[in-house]
């Protein structure tokens, strides 16, 4: 089955350009030019990715992002913002977008971002379709496909995270970021390294993507976000998963 993307963009020339370059990757796409129409389409149909402009007639992209995330927590979303709207970019990420792109953007960048999000969506779908193992192999498989650090358990097969025996609901990108940090406990990663390792690209100027996802993880894991013990900032360097913080 072909991957399908929904483009919610009121400037038809831009939407059409995106559609043309997605077709070069053998990706089907639908276009909506109105906010309300885009929201209804996003909730009604199953898309592997939604590309969502901020400024739209009817309902703006930020409100659409919020509603999609409530109804479809694992939906991949890329926000499209103008070059000067830093507040919109940060707010879009805080509301649950997986990534953002500033207009104007290059064809190469567009295709790289889309491929990265679709790879993540495909990997998650394949994990969910994996058949249930035989009982005698189940423990071995669970150990192979899960990471346990103290009271934090990340299960890659079922895309589940538990901390202190409580289920933590994460978006697909939040999960991938936490999973990446857990594989290398106490190792410090720069924002550029996390962009490359989790998002699959490294473009300068997109550090907001990492910062916002770290903030979102802290809001779901930390007792006190003002003094994080699990995901810590190493000033001037980046972030690390503090193994002592989850004991």
N, C-alpha and C positions, 0 to 999 in steps of 0.2 A: 504494500500500500504506500502511495506517495505521501510525503510529509506535506502538511498544509499550514499556511501562515495567514493570519488575519491582519490586514493593514488598516488601521483606523487613523486616517489623515485627511484633513479637509482641503489641502492643496492637492488637487488631482494630478498636476504635473509631477509632484514629488511622489505621490502614491504610485502613479503609473511607472515612474522610473525605478522605484523599489521593486515593483512587480516584475519588470523586465529583467532586472539583475538577479532576482530570485529564480526566474525561469531558467537562467543560465546554469543554475545549480540543480536543475530538474526538480524544483520545488513549486508546487501549486500555491496560489494565493488568492484571497478574496479582498476586495476593497470596500470600506465603508467611509463615507465622508461626513457623517453626522454622529455626534456623541451618543445619542439615545439608540440609534440604529446599531452602532458599534457595540454598545453594551449588550443589547439584546442578542446580537449575533454571537458575541463571545460566550454568553451564558448558554445559548441554545446548541451551538455546534461544538465539536471537539477539535480544537486546533492544537498543534504541537507548539506553536509560538504565536504570541500576539505582539505586534508592533504598534505602539500607542502614542499618538501625538498629545502634547499637553493642551494646546489651545485648540478647542473644538467648539462648534456650535452645539447648543443644547446642553449636554453634560461635558464638563472638561475632563481631560485625560486623567487627572489626579483622582477625581471622584470615581471614574470608571475603574482605575487600578484598585482602589480600595474595595469596591464592590466585587470585582472579580476575585480578589484575594480571599474575601470572606466566603464566596461560593465555591471557588476552586483553588484551594491552598497550594497545589502543586503546579498550577499553570505557569508556564514560562512567559515572562513579560519583558519587553525592551521598551523603555520610554524614549520618545523622540523630542528633543528640546532645542530651543534656539541657543546660539553660542553664548549669549549674555545672561541667560536665565539660570544662574547658579542656584538660586533658592528653589526653583522648580525641580532641578535635578536632584538636589538633596532630599526634598520633600517626597518626590516620586520614589526614591530608594527607601526612604523611611516607611512609606506606605506599602512596600512589598515588591517593587519592581526588581527584577533580577539584574538588570543592566540598563544603561542609557547610552544614547548617541546624540551628539550635538550636530545640528545642521549648520552649514553644509558638511557632509561627510563623503569620504571617498568610496568608490565601488569596492575596492579591496577590503577596506575596513568593514563596510556593510556585510559583505559576504562572510568575512571571518567571524564577526559577532554572531550572525545567524547560525553558521555551522556549529559554533561552540555551544549555543543554547540547544540546538537540535540534537547534538551528540548527548548532552546531559538528559534530555527528555527521552531519547531512545534507550539509553542505558538504564534509566529508571523503569521504563516499560518492560524491558527484557528481564530485569530482576523480578518484577511482579509476575511475569508469566512463567517463571521457573517452577517446574513441578515439585510437589512436596517430596522430600527424600524419604528413603526407607528409614525405619526407626533406628536400626543399628548404625546407620551412617549419619544420623541427624546431629548428634553432638559434635562429631568431627567437622561437619559442614558449617555448623553454627560458629565454631571456634575459628574456622578459616575465614568466614565472612563477617566477623564482628570484631570490634575493638573495645576492650574493657580497661578503663583506667580508674582505679578507685571505685567510686559509686556512679561513674558515668559509663554507660554502655551505648555503643553505636553499632547498630545492626545493618550492614549494607544490603543484605538480601531483601529485607522487608522495609527498608527505608524508615527505620524506627530508632528513636533515641529515648533512653530512660536515664533519669538522674535521681538518685535516692529513691528508686522504685517508682518514680512518677514519670508518666509519659510526657515528652516534650514535643509539641507540634511545630515542625519546621517546614519552611518552603524547600523546594528541591535544591536551590542554591545555598541556602543556609545550611542544609544538611551536608552538601559537598564541602563547604568551607570548614565546618566542624570536623567532618571525617578526615579532611586533609591535615588539620592541626593535630588531631588525635593520633595520626599515624607517626607523627614526629614530636612526641611530647617534650616540652621544655626547649625545643629548638626555636630560635627566633627567625621569623620571616619578614622580609621587607614587603611593602605593599606591591611593588613590582613583581616580586616572586609569587605572591598570592594571586595576583592577576593572571600570571602565566600558568600557575599550577592548577587553579580552580576554574577560572573563566576561559583559559585557553588562548589568551592573547596578552600582550604587554604594550599598551599605548600610553605614553606619558599624558598626564592631564586627567586620567580617569581614576585617581586615587579615592574619590568620593565613593565609588562602588564598593571598595574594600571597607572603608571607614563605616559606611552605613550598615553593611552586613555584620560587622563586628558589633556595632551598637545593638542591632536587632537580636543577635545571639546573646549578648549580655542581658538584655531585657528579659529573656526567656530562661536564662540559667543562673544569673547572679542574684544573691540575696540583696546586695547593695551595689548598684551600678556605678555609684560614685567612688567605690573602693573595690574594683573587681578582683576576685581571687582566682577565677578560673581562666579567663582569657585576659591576659595582661598586656599592657603597652610597655614596650621597651623604648624609652624616649630616644628619638633620633635614629632608630633602627626599624622597628615594626611591632609585630605582635607574636605572642607565644601562648600555647596551651600549658598552663602551670599544673603539673601533675599533682603537686602537693595540695592544690586548691580543691581537688575533687575526692580527697581521701575521707 
